[in-house]
């Protein structure tokens, strides 16, 4: 496009923004430049450059604030994910202990019944009368029979005693398990409250991040248009340039030096679809000049990092998402919906790999050459 063409495009953008504003050129709140100030600055090169620097500073501040809010939201969501995992484990333990206590009680009752039946048999046999008959009987055959009966009675007594002891032991086991189950239930209830509190904090943080993002969009659109007017370029060019700078900056750092994900930070209503994420990533390889032979390495890389889950979270480092970006908000350079959109995360991750390593297989080789693994 020629210089005159660029100037015309900038004028169109300026006119559109002024039209949206109702035809006026009011000063913006919170230190943002008005269109009158922009037009005045254009008359002087030094003033124009100063205004450009000022607008770039405002844009950077907006992005930083939105990123900080997003990172805080991910942290709170990670805390909620951890609380939910603890609650699930505690609920399973409580249920298992309750089941074991129930089974132990049933076994104790069964042993008690067996012991009772043997006691009835002993009462009918009456070992003392058998012993007396044995002493008084001169008949050898009858004596043998009585000795057999006495042995049988003695054996019944031993069995009854053993069963009674087992029943008591099982009863004690059941009581112990019931006590443990009651304590586990208290722990579970406390963790349920913790999870509820963590969810409320996560939702509040997500809402604050969304508000911050909306504020960024509101002001950034105007600021990019003003920047384009000052530099005689198109608004889209300025936005693309800013996105490129952010992506290059992110590629200059490690995506995640804290290891793979060990938890989840699920935003409300988020859809997690690892198979869908892989299919989308496969469709994007050609855009970076890679063949399908790179997909195997990419699958291994992000299986290792996140299992291809868009809500994957490293509880110690704070890395987040399918590519395990650290900090999470670096993915904002690929789209404002980085927290909840797995395709945006994939786009950022592929761009990062391209800039930092050249290909997924090179990134995978790098990951495997470091302990702990990171790329």
C-alpha positions in Angstrom: 0.0 0.0 0.0 1.3 3.5 -0.8 1.8 6.2 1.8 -1.3 8.0 0.6 -3.3 4.8 0.8 -2.1 4.1 4.4 -3.1 7.7 5.3 -6.5 7.2 3.8 -7.0 3.9 5.7 -6.0 5.6 8.9 -8.5 8.4 8.2 -11.2 5.8 7.7 -10.4 4.2 11.0 -10.3 7.6 12.7 -13.7 8.5 11.2 -15.2 5.2 12.2 -14.1 5.6 15.8 -15.3 9.2 16.0 -18.7 8.1 14.5 -19.0 5.4 17.2 -18.2 8.0 19.8 -21.2 10.1 18.6 -19.2 12.4 16.3 -17.3 14.0 19.2 -13.7 13.6 20.4 -13.9 13.6 24.1 -11.0 13.0 26.4 -10.9 9.5 27.8 -10.8 8.8 31.5 -7.9 7.4 33.5 -5.2 9.2 31.5 -6.1 7.8 28.1 -5.5 10.3 25.2 -8.4 11.9 23.4 -8.7 12.0 19.6 -8.1 15.8 19.8 -4.8 15.2 21.5 -3.8 12.6 18.9 -4.7 15.0 16.0 -2.8 17.8 17.7 0.3 15.6 18.2 0.3 14.6 14.5 1.3 18.2 13.6 4.6 17.8 15.3 7.0 14.8 14.8 8.4 14.9 18.4 5.0 15.2 19.9 3.7 12.4 17.7 6.5 10.1 18.8 5.8 11.0 22.4 2.1 10.1 22.0 3.1 6.9 20.3 5.3 6.0 23.3 2.5 7.0 25.7 -0.1 4.8 23.9 2.3 1.8 23.7 2.8 2.2 27.5 -0.9 2.3 28.1 -1.4 -0.8 25.9 1.4 -2.6 27.7 -0.2 -1.7 31.1 -3.6 -2.9 30.0 -2.1 -6.2 28.8 -0.1 -6.6 32.0 -3.1 -6.0 34.2 -5.2 -8.5 32.1 -2.4 -11.1 32.3 -2.0 -10.7 36.1 -5.8 -11.1 36.6 -5.8 -14.2 34.3 -2.8 -15.7 36.2 -4.6 -15.1 39.5 -7.7 -16.7 38.2 -5.8 -19.8 37.1 -4.1 -20.0 40.5 -7.5 -19.8 42.3 -8.9 -22.4 39.9 -5.9 -24.6 40.6 -6.6 -24.3 44.4 -10.2 -25.3 43.7 -9.1 -28.3 41.6 -6.8 -29.4 44.4 -9.6 -29.0 47.0 -12.0 -31.0 44.8 -9.4 -33.8 44.4 -8.9 -33.9 48.2 -12.6 -34.0 48.7 -13.0 -36.9 46.2 -10.3 -38.9 47.9 -11.7 -38.3 51.4 -15.2 -39.2 50.2 -13.9 -42.5 48.8 -12.0 -43.2 52.0 -15.1 -42.5 54.1 -17.3 -44.7 52.0 -14.7 -47.5 52.0 -14.4 -47.4 55.8 -18.1 -47.4 56.3 -18.4 -50.4 54.0 -15.6 -52.2 55.9 -17.3 -51.4 59.2 -20.6 -52.8 57.9 -18.9 -56.0 56.7 -17.0 -56.4 60.0 -20.3 -56.0 61.9 -22.0 -58.6 59.8 -19.1 -61.0 60.3 -19.2 -60.4 64.1 -22.9 -61.1 64.2 -22.4 -64.3 62.2 -19.6 -65.5 64.5 -21.8 -64.7 67.5 -24.6 -66.8 66.1 -22.3 -69.7 65.4 -20.9 -69.4 69.0 -24.5 -69.4 70.3 -25.4 -72.5 68.5 -22.4 -74.4 69.8 -23.2 -73.2 73.3 -26.7 -74.7 73.0 -25.2 -78.0 71.9 -22.9 -77.9 74.9 -25.8 -77.3 77.2 -27.6 -80.4 75.8 -24.4 -82.6 76.0 -23.5 -81.6 79.7 -19.9 -82.7 80.0 -20.1 -83.1 83.8 -22.7 -85.8 83.5 -20.8 -87.6 80.8 -17.7 -87.6 83.1 -19.7 -89.0 86.0 -21.1 -91.8 83.9 -17.6 -92.7 82.8 -16.4 -93.1 86.4 -19.4 -95.3 87.4 -19.5 -97.5 84.3 -17.8 -101.0 84.6 -18.6 -101.7 80.9 -15.5 -101.2 78.7 -17.5 -100.7 75.5 -19.7 -98.2 77.3 -16.6 -96.5 78.6 -15.2 -96.1 75.1 -18.4 -94.5 74.0 -18.5 -92.2 76.9 -14.9 -91.2 76.3 -15.8 -90.4 72.7 -18.7 -88.3 73.8 -16.5 -86.5 76.3 -13.9 -85.7 73.6 -16.7 -84.4 71.3 -18.0 -82.2 74.1 -14.5 -80.9 74.8 -14.0 -80.2 71.1 -17.4 -78.3 71.0 -16.3 -76.3 74.0 -13.0 -75.4 72.3 -14.8 -74.4 69.1 -17.3 -72.3 71.0 -14.6 -70.6 72.9 -12.6 -69.8 69.7 -15.7 -68.5 67.9 -16.6 -66.4 70.9 -13.1 -64.9 70.9 -13.3 -64.3 67.1 -16.7 -62.7 67.5 -15.4 -60.3 70.1 -12.3 -59.4 68.1 -14.5 -58.8 65.0 -16.8 -56.7 67.1 -13.8 -54.6 68.2 -12.6 -54.3 64.6 -16.1 -53.1 63.5 -16.2 -50.6 66.3 -12.7 -49.3 65.3 -13.7 -49.1 61.7 -16.9 -47.3 62.6 -14.9 -44.7 64.6 -12.5 -44.2 61.7 -15.4 -43.9 59.3 -17.0 -41.2 61.5 -13.7 -39.3 61.6 -13.3 -39.7 57.9 -16.7 -38.3 57.4 -15.8 -35.2 59.5 -12.7 -34.7 57.4 -14.8 -35.1 54.2 -17.3 -32.5 55.4 -14.5 -30.1 56.2 -13.0 -30.6 52.8 -16.4 -30.1 51.2 -16.5 -26.7 52.9 -13.0 -26.0 51.7 -13.9 -26.9 48.1 -17.0 -24.7 48.3 -14.9 -21.8 49.5 -12.2 -22.4 46.9 -14.9 -22.6 44.2 -16.3 -19.2 45.3 -12.8 -17.7 45.3 -12.1 -19.2 41.8 -15.4 -17.9 40.4 -14.7 -14.4 41.8 -11.2 -14.4 40.4 -12.5 -15.6 37.0 -15.1 -12.9 37.0 -12.5 -10.3 37.9 -10.2 -11.6 35.1 -13.1 -11.4 32.6 -13.9 -7.8 33.7 -10.2 -6.8 33.4 -10.1 -8.4 29.9 -13.3 -6.5 28.9 -11.7 -3.3 30.1 -8.6 -4.0 28.1 -10.6 -4.7 24.9 -12.6 -1.5 25.4 -9.6 0.7 25.7 -7.2 -1.2 23.5 -9.4 -1.0 20.4 -9.4 2.8 20.6 -5.7 3.0 21.5 -4.7 0.8 18.5 -6.8 3.0 16.2 -5.1 6.1 17.6 -1.7 4.5 17.2 -2.5 3.7 13.6 -3.5 7.3 13.0 -0.3 8.6 14.4 1.8 6.2 12.4 -0.3 6.3 9.3 -0.9 2.5 9.3 -3.9 0.3 9.7 -5.3 -0.7 13.1 -5.0 -4.4 12.2 -1.3 -3.9 11.4 -0.6 -2.5 14.8 -2.5 -5.3 16.5 -0.7 -7.9 14.5 2.6 -6.3 15.3 1.8 -6.2 19.0 0.8 -9.9 18.9 4.0 -10.8 17.1 6.1 -9.0 19.7 4.3 -10.8 22.6 4.8 -14.2 20.9 8.5 -13.6 20.3 8.9 -12.5 23.9 7.2 -15.7 25.1 9.3 -17.9 22.9 12.5 -16.4 24.4 11.5 -18.1 27.7 10.9 -21.7 28.6 7.2 -22.7 28.4 7.5 -24.6 31.6 10.5 -25.2 33.8 8.4 -26.6 36.6 7.7 -30.1 35.2 4.4 -31.5 33.9 0.9 -31.0 35.3 -0.1 -32.8 38.5 -3.6 -31.3 38.9 -6.4 -29.4 37.3 -7.6 -25.8 37.3 -11.0 -26.1 35.6 -12.8 -22.8 34.7 -16.6 -23.0 35.1 -18.3 -24.6 32.1 -15.0 -25.5 30.3 -15.1 -28.4 27.9 -12.0 -30.6 28.0 -11.5 -32.8 24.9 -8.0 -34.2 24.5 -8.9 -36.1 21.3 -10.4 -33.0 19.8 -7.3 -31.0 20.7 -5.0 -33.5 19.0 -7.1 -33.5 15.9 -7.0 -29.7 15.8 -3.2 -29.7 16.3 -2.8 -32.2 13.5 -4.7 -29.9 11.2 -2.4 -27.0 12.0 1.0 -28.7 11.4 1.1 -27.7 7.7 0.7 -24.0 8.6 4.1 -24.2 10.2 5.7 -26.2 7.3 5.7 -29.5 9.2 4.6 -32.9 8.0 2.4 -35.4 9.8 5.6 -37.2 10.9 5.9 -34.4 13.6 2.6 -35.4 15.1 4.0 -38.4 17.0 6.5 -36.2 18.8 3.9 -33.6 19.6 1.6 -36.2 21.0 4.4 -37.5 23.3 5.4 -34.0 24.3 2.0 -32.8 25.4 1.0 -36.2 26.8 4.0 -35.8 29.0 3.2 -32.2 29.9 -0.5 -32.2 30.3 -2.2 -35.3 28.8 -3.6 -32.8 26.3 -6.0 -31.4 28.9 -6.8 -27.7 28.5 -7.3 -27.4 32.3 -4.1 -29.1 33.3 -2.3 -27.3 36.1 1.1 -27.7 37.8 0.4 -27.0 41.5 4.0 -26.0 42.3 4.9 -23.9 39.4 1.6 -22.6 38.2 2.1 -23.8 34.6 -1.3 -24.2 32.8 -3.0 -25.6 29.8 -2.1 -28.1 27.1 1.4 -26.7 26.4 1.9 -25.9 30.1 2.6 -22.2 29.6 4.5 -20.6 32.5 3.1 -18.1 33.4 -0.3 -19.1 32.0 -1.1 -15.7 30.7 1.7 -15.9 28.0 -0.9 -17.6 25.9 -2.9 -14.4 25.7 -0.7 -13.5 22.7 -2.7 -16.2 20.8 -6.1 -15.1 21.9 -8.1 -13.5 24.8 -9.8 -16.9 25.4 -6.6 -18.7 26.3 -8.0 -19.8 29.6 -10.9 -21.8 28.3 -10.3 -22.5 24.6 -8.1 -25.5 23.8 -7.6 -24.5 20.2 -6.1 -21.1 21.3 -3.8 -23.0 23.6 -2.7 -25.3 20.8 -2.1 -22.3 18.5 0.1 -20.7 21.1 2.0 -23.9 21.9 2.7 -24.6 18.2 3.9 -21.0 17.6 6.1 -21.3 20.7 7.6 -24.6 19.5 8.2 -23.1 16.1 10.0 -20.1 17.4 12.0 -21.8 20.2 12.8 -25.2 18.7 11.8 -25.3 15.0 9.7 -28.4 15.3 7.8 -30.7 17.7 10.4 -33.4 17.4 13.2 -31.0 18.3 11.2 -29.8 21.3 10.6 -33.4 22.4 14.3 -34.2 22.1 15.1 -31.1 24.2 12.5 -32.1 26.8 13.9 -35.6 27.2 17.5 -34.3 27.5 16.6 -32.4 30.8 15.9 -33.8 34.2 13.4 -32.7 35.4 11.9 -32.6 31.9 10.9 -29.2 30.5 11.0 -27.4 27.1 
